[in-house]
Amino acid sequence: MIRRRIPASRALLGSCLAPAIAIAIAAILLALPFHAAAAGIPGTSSPAARHAKPAGVPATPPQDNDQTLRALHDEMARSQTRLVIPGAEKPFYIQYQLLDIDARTITTSFGALLSSTTNRSRFMLATIRVVDYHLDSSNFVTDEGFRGFLGSAGQVGIDRDYNSLRQDLWLSTDQAYKEALTQMSSKRAFLRSLTKPPEIDDFSKTTPVVLVEPRLEPDWTSRNWEEEARATSRAVRANPEIKDSRVTYYLIYTTYYLLTSEGTEIRVSRSFAGIEGGMDALAEDGMEVQNYYTKYVAKPADLPSAAEAGKSLENAAQELVALRSSPLVPDFTGPMLFDAPAAGSLLAQVLTPSLSGARGPLSMLPRFDEMMQGLGGHSEWTGRAGTRVLPAGVSLVDEPTLPAYQGKPVIGGYDVDDEGVRPQRVSIVDNGILKELLMSRRPGPESYASNGHARSALLGDTHPLPSNLIFESNAAESPADLKKKFLSLCKDDGHEWCIEVRRMDNPAISAVHQEDFNETIGALAAGISSGERIPLLLYRVYVSDGHEELVRGGILNGLTLRSIRNLPGVGNDLTVFDFMENPTQGFTGTALGAFGSAQAGIPTSIVAPSIVLEEGEVRGFHGEPRRLPLVTQPPLN
């Protein structure tokens, strides 16, 4: 059968990307700490909670017998006074993180239950920094490292036992300290080999934050989730052309702990829920086509009913049936219209790599920077503050504390970031001029202080990432006027028709099978830095009368950050586009980061309008057809 994707001969990441979506359910939850605002969980209960206390003084309410906080405090106090190797640097910064996870995952297909699991897990990480804030043991990639039997991160007991956790903390702290000393030795040796070592600090100082909220206990009984998942996936049966389909319900509760030697103390509980449905079908020429449906909310109770979700899934199935019968799109270069949902996805891919103001890590690997640039992880906005980077009149703002935009809930909000810093509203671009970038506690060439945008998953390295990103213009036009401008540009260019993009693909969800995702991303990675993007619903719009024709098989080309620096038109139809940033190492902060799912993703919202590009390129399918299955699929009743 023909696959719509880029030819497999160009695939280059193959097996090394296979773990990207195969992360256990814990990875999802690790992507979702500190999300109290979006989850509807109360924030700080009193002004006193905004002020720091010494690291050894618990902020736990008197009636709260939390043995986890007690163990963290007791081991922190011991490490601060006794953790040292004679003749070696003492730690200047100690950090403990712990994530308590309760998750329920239900997967169905055509009304049948495939799996239903409920898991409880706890993960802990000890981090040690040695020397000082200017030069420490972090921000360095080496091909060697100290790795002991236990390591500084791992899974701990789920019963919140004080003595067991103290034992784990002791061993992990010891291991983290030894790793930091080894890392520092390698880093110093590498710095001596450089003609001009970096002068930017490795770690910035910040005001400690104390935020201790009540634990949120999971509730699985409010609705019959298995039956709802079955009923939702059953909606696809009305379309016998669908070859395969999966619907997964994710119900997640987490409690995140953070304690640092600076005095930061965090305990925040939150919930998150999502429905993801992927499906595929075969066109008559053997090409595989895909579609998907997603819904993300702050609490399981806010998920749509099975009837509502089933209707949305059925609409996606009908789109897919129409897509399989549509003609192949030929090669095209000319004006292009992106509807608001497609524009949100496009902006997630082209903007995110350039929003970080933190400097990249030093690396002993000679091709590390080249590899990140090849994955679309190169920032084009570093060093460009005060210059025009977007069209005049366009603003770009990130608002981590925003619960909703014009009444529509957004999913990216949080009360404190993954490094324990209060988030700030960041005006990234104003009237097209770059003002400020997103920052973690890793300083950059233009900003040294964090603005509370450090986000991570799996208790891994943090990255400055958007939360609720708003793209709008003060010269916005109505969708009808924007469509007229688009057709006028098309006519002026001498085209009979031009391309309208209704939706972009997310293969992390639309690909029903893991191997399909691996193949798609492996092929796409070769060209993503040069602007290759995967559309889902493409239409030819004819200049003569404006009628539209669905087409398939195209790949968009040349859509980089420079493509949106000058836009002929921006709409006023601002629409919330929710997605899960992929936290996998090598994906986060790159163009591939937009391809995540609730199984392993960081909740993010982009508010975007329709946009017109003066020129875009579509590469049609030029592969060889393959045979269809010998026997038609069985009927669904």
N, C-alpha and C positions, 0 to 999 in steps of 0.2 A: 504494500500500500504506500502511497505517497504521504510524506509527512510535510506539513506546512512550514516546518522550521528551516533554519539555515542549513545548507548541506553539511552532512556529518563529516565530510572530509576536512572541514575547518575546525572541528571540535578539538579543544586542547586541554580542558581541565579534567574531563572524564572521571576516572575513579577517585581523584583527589577531592572531588566535590560531592561524592556519594554521601558522606556523613552530614551534609548541610541540612537536610530536612529529617534525617534519621535520628536526631537528638531526642532523647527521652522526654516525656511530658514535663519533667522537671525544668527543662530548658526554657519552656514557655514562661513558667512562673518566675524563673530567675530574670526574665525580661521585664517583669512587671512589679518591681518594688516601688514604694513611695508614690502610690497613685491615689492617695486619699481623696483629692479634690474631685477627680472624675468618677470615683466610685461612690460619691455621695457620703463618704465617711467624714465625720466632723474633724475640723482642723484643731489647732491649738486651743485648749479650753480656757486659758487665762494668759494675760500678758506676761506673767512670771515664767511661763514655759518657753518664752522666746529668748531668755537669757541663759548663758552657760553656767554650769556648775563644774567644779573640779572633777576630773575623770573618776576619782575614787568614791565620789558621793552619788549614790543612786538617786534618780529622779522618780522612781517608782512610787505610785500612790501607796499610802500605808496599808490599805486592804488588799493590795495586789501582790499575791505571793508568787511572783514570777521567778522560778528558779533559774531560768535562762539568763535574765538580767543579772541576777546575783552571781552566777558563775562567771559571766563576762567581766563584771566589776572586780571580783576577787582575783581572777587570773591577770587582769590588766594591772592591778596594783602590784602584784608580785613581779610581773615582767618589767615594769618601769623601774623597780629598785634593784633587781637581781640579774637581769638578762644581760650578760656581758662575757666576752672571751678576753682574757688578759692579753693586752697588747693590740687588740683590735678595736675598731670604732664601735661606740655604743649606739644603739638605736636612738634616733631623734624623733621618730614617728612610729607608733604602733596602732594598728587598726584591726578590729574584729568585726566580721560580718557573718550573719546567720540568717538563713531563709527557711521558714517553716511553711510547708506546702501541702495543701489538700486539693486534689484535682479529680474531676470525673470526666471521662471521655467516652462518648457513645458514637459508634460508626454504623451506618446503615446503607443499604443498597437496594433500590427498587422495592422498598418496604420491608426488607429482611434485615434482621439484626446481625451485624458482623462481629461486633465486639462491644463490651460494656465493662469499663474498669473504673475502680475507685482507688486512688493511691494517696498515701501520706508519706512525705519524705522531709528530711531536714538536711540542709547543706551549710557548711561552715568554711570560712576562709580567714586565715591570718595573714596580714601584710605588714612587713617591716621595711623601713627605709633607714639607711645609715648615712653618715656624714652630715649634710645640712640641706637647707632648702635650695641653695644655688646648684649644688652638685650632689646628687644622690644616686642610689642604686637602681632607679627606675628608668623608663623611657629608653630602653636599650634592647635590641634584638641580636641574639647571639646564636651560633650553631651549636653551642655547648651550654650546659647548665648543671647546677647541683640538684639532683633529684634523688631524694631518699626513699625509704620504703613507704612512708605514709604521705609525704609531701605536705604542703601548707594548706591544701584545700581537700575537702572530701565530704562524705556522707556521715552523719552522726545519728545517734539514737533519737527515736521519735517520741519518747515518753517524757521529755523535758527533765531527765534525771540530772541533778546537780553534780554528783560525783563523776558520772560518766562524761559529762560535758567538760568538766574541769580537766580530766585526763586528756581528752581530745585537744583542748585548747593548749595545754602544756606541750604536747608533742608537736602540734602544728606550729606553735610559736617558735619552738626550738628549731624546727626545720626551716621556717621562713627566715629566721635570723641568719642561719648558715647560708641559705640561698642568696640573701642580700649581700653578704660579705663576698661570696664567690662572684656574684654579678658585678659588684663594685670593682673587684680586682680586674676582671675582664674589660670593664668599661674604661678604667684608667689606662690600661695597656692600649686599647684602641684609640683613645684620645691622644696619646703620645705619638701615634702614627699619622695624625692629621696635621696639615699645614696650618689651618686656622680652626681650632676647636670652637664649638658654639658658645656664645656668651650668655644666652638666655637661660634663666633659672629652670631647674627641673620641676619644681613644685612651688605653688604659690600659697601664701598664708591666707587664712580666712577666719571669720568670727565663728566660734563654736555655736552649735545649735542644739538645744534640748527639746525633743518632741516625743513624748511617751503617751501613746494613745491606747485605749482598751483593745484587747485582742478580739478579732471577729471570728466567731466559730462558724463552720460551714453548715448549711442546711440543704440536704438533698431531697427533702420530702414534700416541698411545697407544690411540685408538679410531677406528673408521671413522665420523666424525661425520656425513657426508652420508648414509650408509646408515641410521644411527640416526634422523636427522631424517625421512627418507622413511618408515621403518617406524612411527615415532610418529604421523605425520599420516595414515598409511594406516588407522589404527584407526577414523577417523570414517566410513569407507566403509560400515560396517555399519549406518549410519543414513541412509537415502536422503532423509529429510526435511530434512537439513542443506543449506542453500542455498550457503554459502560458508564456508571455513575456512582459517586460516593458522597454521602452527607455525614458530616461530623459535628457533634455538639461538644463544646468545651465549657466546662463549669469550673471556675478556679477561685480558690481562696488562698491568700498568702499573708504571712506576718514576717516583716523584715526588721532585723536588728542591726544597728551599727553603733559601735563604741570606739572612740579614738583617744589617744593619749593627749590630744589637744583639749578635750572636754566635750566633744560632740557625743550625744546620746540620743539614739533614734529607736523607737519601736512603732511601726506603722502597719496596720492591717488594711487589707483591701480585697475587693473581689473583682472578677472580670469574667465575661462570658462571650461566646461567639458561636455562630453557625457558619460553616463553610461547605459549599457544595460544588464539586467539580464533575464534569461530564464530557464525553467525547462521542463522535460519530464518524462514519466513513462516507465521503462523497462517492458518486458513481465512478469516478476515475481512480478511486483508491486513496485519495488524500484524507488524512486524519484532521478533523477540525475539533475545536474545543470551546467550552464556555464555562462560566462559573458564577456563583452567587455567594455573597458574604453579608453577614450582619454582626456587628460588634457593639456590645453594651457594657456598662459599668457593673451591673448586677445581674445574676441569672434570672431574677424575677422580671427584668426588663426585656428579656428576649421575646420576640413576637410569638404569637400562638402558632400552633402547627398549621392551621388553615391559612394564616397570613404568610408564613414562611413557605408553605407548599405552593401558594399562588405565585410567589416570587420565583421559586425554583422552576415552576411550570413555564413562566414567561421566558426564563433563560433557556429552557429546553426548546421552546418554540423558535427562539432566535437561532439556536443551533441547527434545527431542522431546516430553517430558511438558508442558513449559511452553507450547509452541505449541498444545497441545490443551486447555489449562486455560481456565476462564471468566475474564472480566474482573472485576477487583475493584471493588466500588462504593465511594463515599466512606465514610470511617469515621473516628470520633474516639473513642478509648478506650484502655484498657491495652494495652501492647505488650511482647512478649518478644523480645529480641535474643539469638540463640544466640552462643556465644563468637566464632566467626569474623566474624559480622556486627558484634558489639560492638567487635572490634578495629578494623574499618574505620571504624565510626562515631566511635570515640574519636580515630582519626587525623585525621578531618575537623574535629571540634569542639574538641579540645584543643590541637593544634599552634599555632594563631594566638596563644594566650594563654600559651605556655610561654616565650617570649622576654622577657628582662628588659632588653634593649638598647633605647635610645631610637631612634625612627625618624629618618630623615634629614630635614634641612631641605630645603624645596622651594620653588622659584620658581613652580612650577605650581600655580595656585590650587585645582585639583580633585584634586591628588595624594592627599591623605589621604582624601578622599571616595571616590576610586576604589578604594584599598586596602581601605577599610571595606566597600565594596560587594562585593568579592571574598572577604569573610570573613577579612580580614587584620587586623582590629582586636583588640587584646589587652584582654580583660575583667578580667585579673588584675593589671594594673599598678596599684600603689598599694594593693593589698589584702593585703599580707603581715600575718599574724597574725589574719586573719579566716577564717571557714568558707567554702570554695568547693566542697567535695564532701561527700557524706554522711559523717556521723560513723562512724569505724571504717575509712574508706577511706584507703589510702596510694597515693602516686604517686611512683615512683622511676625515675631514668634512670641506667643503668649502662653507660658506653661500653666498659669493659674486660671485660664479661661474654662468654665464648665460647659458653655454652649455658645454658638454663634448664630445670632438672629433666631433663637429658639431651637436650633438644631444642636443636639448634644455632640460634643467632640470627645475624643478618647485619649488625647495625648497629655492631659494635665497631671500635675503632681504638686505636692506641698514642699518637698525638699528633694534635691536630686540625689543620685547614687553616691555622691561624695559627701553628703550631709550639708549641702549649701542651699540656702533659700533661692528659688528661681526668680529671675527678673524678666520683665517684658523687654525684649530687645528689638529696637527699630533697626533692622539690618540694612534696608534700602529706603531712602526717602526721595521722592521725585526723581527716581532713577539713579541717585548717587549713593554709593556704598558708604555706610556710616560705621557699622560695627558688626563683628562676627560672633558666633556662638562660642562660649568658652567653658572649659572645665578648669580644674586646678593645675593643668599642664599649661604653662605660659606659652605665648606665641610671639612672633616678631613685632606685632602691633598692640597687643594687649597682654598684661601680666595677671590680671585678676579674673577669677571665675565669675560668670554671671548665672551660674546655676543650671547649666545645660549638660552636665555629665550624665550619660545614660549607658546602661550596659545590660547584659544578660549572662546567666550562668555564673554570676559573681565574678565575671571576667573583667578585662581592662575596660575602662570607661572611654567613651568618645563624645565630643560635643555634637549633639544631634538635635534636630528640631522636635518640637512637641505638638503645638497647634500653630501651624504656619499659615499666614494670611497674605495672599497675593491679590492686590486690587489696584485700580487705576482711577485717577480723578477725571479722566476723559473717556469713561466707559460708555458703551453704546448698547442699545437694546439688542436682543438676539436677532430680531428681524432686520435691523439696520446693519448688523454685523454680517448677516448672510448676504445682503445686497452688496456690501463692500467686497466680500469674498468672491461673488460671481462677477463683479465688475473687474476685479483684478484678473480673474480667469479669462474673461473676454479680452481684456487688453493684452494678455499674453498670447492670444490666438488659439486658446484651447477649446475644444468641443465640450470637454468636461474637466472637472478638477476633483480632488479627493477631500472628503469629510471623514474625520475619525470620530466615531461615537464613543468607543471604549478601547482601552489598552488591555493587553493580556497580563495576567500574573500566573506564570506557569507553576508556582509553588502551590496554587490552588486548583487551577484548571487541569493540570496534568494529574490524571487519576492514579498513575503508577509512578513509583520512585524512579524507575529507569527512564521514563519519559522526561521527568524534570531534569535528571542528570544530563540527558542528551541535549535538551534545549539550552540549558545554562552553559554546558561545555562548548556548544557551538557559538552561542551569543557572545561569550567572553572574549572571543578573538576580535570582535568588531565593536564592542560596546563603547570603548573610549573614543571611537571615531563617529559615534552617534547612531549605531544600529539599535532599533527599538522594535518591539513586537506588538503590532496592533491586534485587536480582537474583532472589532466591527468596523469595516471600511465601506464607504459608499462613494460611488461615482455620482456627482451632482452635475447635471447637464445645463449648460449656459442658456440654451434656447428657451426652455420652459421651466427649469428648476427641478425637474423630476429626478428622483434618486434611485440608484440601483446598488443593491448589496453585492459586494465582490469578496473574493477570498484569495489566500495564498501569498499576500504581500508582506514584505519586510520594509520598515521605514529606515531610511539612511540619512546620515549627516545631521542628525538632531542633537547638537551639542548646546552648551551654554550660550555660545555665540548666536545660535539660531533665534534666541528670544531677546537678544539685546536690542533689536529694532523690530517692533511688531506693528503692522499696518492697522490692526484693530484689536481692542480688548472689550469683552462684553461686561454687562452689569449683572449677569446671572450667576452670582457667587454661589458655589455649591460645595458642601462638605464632602471630601473624599477621605475615607478612613482606610488605613492600611497598616500592616505589621512590618516594621523595619527588621530585616533579617540580621540577627546578631552574630552569625557565624564569622569567625576570623577570616578576613579577606573580603567579606561582603559588606560589613558594617561601614558606613561612611563612604561607600562607593556607589556607582550607578546600579550595581546588582543588589544593593541593600533594599530596594523597593520590593524585591521578590521574597517576601516572608509570609508566614501564616501564623495562626494562633497556636500552632504546635511549637513554634520557635520564633517569636517575634516581639518587637518593642512597639506598643500602641502609639500610633502617630496619626494626626489629622492634617490635611491640607485644604484650605478654603481657596478655591480657584474659580475664575470665570472662563467662558469660552474665549479662545484666542485665534487670530489669523496669522499664519506664517506666510511671508512673501514668497518663500520658496522651500519646498520640501521634496524629498525623493522617495519614491516607492520602487522597490525591486520586486518584480513579479517572480513567480516560481518557474524555474528552468530545469527541474529535475526530470528523471524518468519515472513513469508510472509503474506501480507494482500491482500484483494480482490481488483481487478481492478474496475474502474467504470463499472456499468452494461451496459451502452450505450457508444459506441465509440464517440469520439469527432467529431463535425461537420466539413465538408471539408472547406478549405480556398481557395478562388479563387482570 
